[in-house]
Amino acid sequence: MISKLPNVGTTIFSVMSALAAEHKALNVGQGFPSFPIDEAWSELMKKHIHQGYNQYAPMPGVPILREELATKIKNTIGVSINPNTEITVTAGATQAIFTAITALIHPGDEVVLFAPAYDCYAPAIELCGGVPVWINLHYPNYSVNWDQVQSAITDKTKMIIVNHPNNPAGTVFNKDDFDQLNRIAEANNLFVISDEVYEHIIFDNHPHLSALQFPYLRENTIATYSFGKTFHMTGWKLGYAVGSEKLMNEFRKVHQFNVFSVNTPAQYAVAEYLKDASHYLNIPNFYQEKRNLFLSELKNPNLEITPASGTYFQLINYSKIDQRSDTEVAIDWTKKYGITTIPCSVFYPDKLDEKVLRVCFAKDDETIKQAAEILNSIQ
């Protein structure tokens, strides 16, 4: 058998989680919250199950949810979206990203990507016969050199994929970044996928900027979002995609044969929950308190930190302590100190190692304090 993804094996997340379980280590590697969801979610799900919303939903998503999402988008970023033609509810953001790539990328098309990157982008491109073109971003700022982006574009380039806020870097795009992206995409007639799943997890009173706010990008971008990330319920696997009608038409052609529709009672539950805007407007403060707690508890002078601007991940540079590879260090610290992190080299196609580990602070306060205590002990 010839594998369509010959270079894909067991992910580092599975490896490190298994190692954490084996050594009974504190696992702050994987990116999922350790605290309970709002009890209102359970009640809303039960309510809509009992009301009989248990059969197939419409392929694009239930209308009431798409209408609430259009209202939310208008209220948060000031962009008017047609809920009937420009929003599709998906089984999480990863499915939305896969569907968008599948709808737009043909064999031989090149797609510009930035590393460190979430690991679903390149495999989806390769399955479509496309070619990932990587641009490495570097510690500590992970800023984009847009002249380098322009130089990477050829007559085969079809798309640019951006992730803002960025997992794992914890960085956010500013207006100049989006202006440059808008300019380059327009000049080269490119599509864009804007992975904005951490849209509400941005700190220090910075607003979330969306690709949808910029003129060319508004018509030529598919933006993807995740309720699981926003409302810390990753197991619900519920998200959505937003794009112009011309792009959403192509997106839905794939979506209908991919999952067709998403679980119905959850869609009604989310629609009702979104009616209270405080549920998502309070998210930045919630996670900023957790970030600040972690930073205040972490007092090891030999660990170098640039506070995350977004997401619920914090990067730590350990080069003053150890010169081994980040994977070796992550494994060793799991076994020796009982703390599991994720090495950042795994987010680069060439395994670029800048001696950086990723820690997830979407945890209860006791876990955050325990993680900092362990890290403080490492010399």
Secondary structure as the mmCIF struct_conf table of DSSP 4:
data_model
#
loop_
_struct_conf.conf_type_id
_struct_conf.id
_struct_conf.beg_label_comp_id
_struct_conf.beg_label_asym_id
_struct_conf.beg_label_seq_id
_struct_conf.end_label_comp_id
_struct_conf.end_label_asym_id
_struct_conf.end_label_seq_id
BEND BEND1 LYS A 4 LEU A 5
TURN_TY1_P TURN_TY1_P1 PRO A 6 ASN A 7
BEND BEND2 THR A 10 THR A 10
HELX_RH_AL_P HELX_RH_AL_P1 ILE A 12 HIS A 23
TURN_TY1_P TURN_TY1_P2 LYS A 24 LYS A 24
STRN STRN1 LEU A 26 ASN A 27
BEND BEND3 GLN A 30 GLN A 30
BEND BEND4 PHE A 35 PHE A 35
HELX_LH_PP_P HELX_LH_PP_P1 PRO A 36 ASP A 38
HELX_RH_AL_P HELX_RH_AL_P2 GLU A 39 HIS A 50
TURN_TY1_P TURN_TY1_P3 GLN A 51 GLY A 52
BEND BEND5 GLN A 55 GLN A 55
HELX_LH_PP_P HELX_LH_PP_P2 TYR A 56 PRO A 58
TURN_TY1_P TURN_TY1_P4 MET A 59 PRO A 60
HELX_RH_AL_P HELX_RH_AL_P3 PRO A 63 ILE A 77
TURN_TY1_P TURN_TY1_P5 PRO A 83 THR A 85
BEND BEND6 GLU A 86 GLU A 86
STRN STRN2 ILE A 87 THR A 90
BEND BEND7 ALA A 91 GLY A 92
HELX_RH_AL_P HELX_RH_AL_P4 ALA A 93 LEU A 104
TURN_TY1_P TURN_TY1_P6 PRO A 107 GLY A 108
STRN STRN3 GLU A 110 ALA A 115
BEND BEND8 PRO A 116 PRO A 116
TURN_TY1_P TURN_TY1_P7 ASP A 119 CYS A 120
HELX_RH_AL_P HELX_RH_AL_P5 TYR A 121 LEU A 127
TURN_TY1_P TURN_TY1_P8 CYS A 128 GLY A 129
STRN STRN4 VAL A 131 ASN A 136
TURN_TY1_P TURN_TY1_P9 TYR A 139 ASN A 141
HELX_RH_AL_P HELX_RH_AL_P6 TRP A 146 ALA A 152
TURN_TY1_P TURN_TY1_P10 ASP A 155 LYS A 156
STRN STRN5 THR A 157 ASN A 163
BEND BEND9 HIS A 164 PRO A 165
HELX_LH_PP_P HELX_LH_PP_P3 ASN A 166 ASN A 166
TURN_TY1_P TURN_TY1_P11 ASN A 167 ALA A 169
HELX_RH_AL_P HELX_RH_AL_P7 LYS A 175 ALA A 187
TURN_TY1_P TURN_TY1_P12 ASN A 188 ASN A 189
STRN STRN6 PHE A 191 ASP A 195
TURN_TY1_P TURN_TY1_P13 VAL A 197 HIS A 200
STRN STRN7 ILE A 202 ILE A 202
TURN_TY1_P TURN_TY1_P14 ASP A 204 ASN A 205
HELX_LH_PP_P HELX_LH_PP_P4 HIS A 206 LEU A 209
HELX_RH_3T_P HELX_RH_3T_P1 ALA A 211 GLN A 213
BEND BEND10 PHE A 214 PHE A 214
HELX_RH_AL_P HELX_RH_AL_P8 PRO A 215 ASN A 220
STRN STRN8 THR A 221 SER A 226
HELX_RH_AL_P HELX_RH_AL_P9 PHE A 227 THR A 230
TURN_TY1_P TURN_TY1_P15 PHE A 231 HIS A 232
HELX_RH_3T_P HELX_RH_3T_P2 THR A 234 TRP A 236
STRN STRN9 GLY A 239 GLY A 243
HELX_RH_AL_P HELX_RH_AL_P10 GLU A 245 ASN A 258
TURN_TY1_P TURN_TY1_P16 VAL A 259 VAL A 259
BEND BEND11 SER A 261 SER A 261
HELX_RH_AL_P HELX_RH_AL_P11 THR A 264 LEU A 274
TURN_TY1_P TURN_TY1_P17 LYS A 275 LYS A 275
BEND BEND12 ASP A 276 ASP A 276
TURN_TY1_P TURN_TY1_P18 ALA A 277 ALA A 277
HELX_RH_AL_P HELX_RH_AL_P12 SER A 278 LEU A 281
TURN_TY1_P TURN_TY1_P19 ASN A 282 ASN A 282
HELX_RH_AL_P HELX_RH_AL_P13 ILE A 283 GLU A 297
TURN_TY1_P TURN_TY1_P20 PRO A 301 ASN A 302
BEND BEND13 LEU A 303 LEU A 303
STRN STRN10 GLU A 304 GLU A 304
BEND BEND14 SER A 309 SER A 309
STRN STRN11 GLY A 310 GLY A 310
BEND BEND15 THR A 311 TYR A 312
STRN STRN12 PHE A 313 ASN A 317
TURN_TY1_P TURN_TY1_P21 SER A 319 ILE A 321
BEND BEND16 ARG A 324 ARG A 324
HELX_RH_AL_P HELX_RH_AL_P14 ASP A 326 LYS A 336
TURN_TY1_P TURN_TY1_P22 TYR A 337 TYR A 337
BEND BEND17 GLY A 338 GLY A 338
STRN STRN13 ILE A 339 THR A 340
STRN STRN14 ILE A 342 PRO A 343
HELX_RH_3T_P HELX_RH_3T_P3 CYS A 344 PHE A 347
BEND BEND18 TYR A 348 TYR A 348
TURN_TY1_P TURN_TY1_P23 PRO A 349 ASP A 350
BEND BEND19 LYS A 355 LYS A 355
STRN STRN15 VAL A 356 CYS A 360
BEND BEND20 LYS A 363 LYS A 363
HELX_RH_AL_P HELX_RH_AL_P15 ASP A 365 ASN A 376
TURN_TY1_P TURN_TY1_P24 SER A 377 SER A 377
#
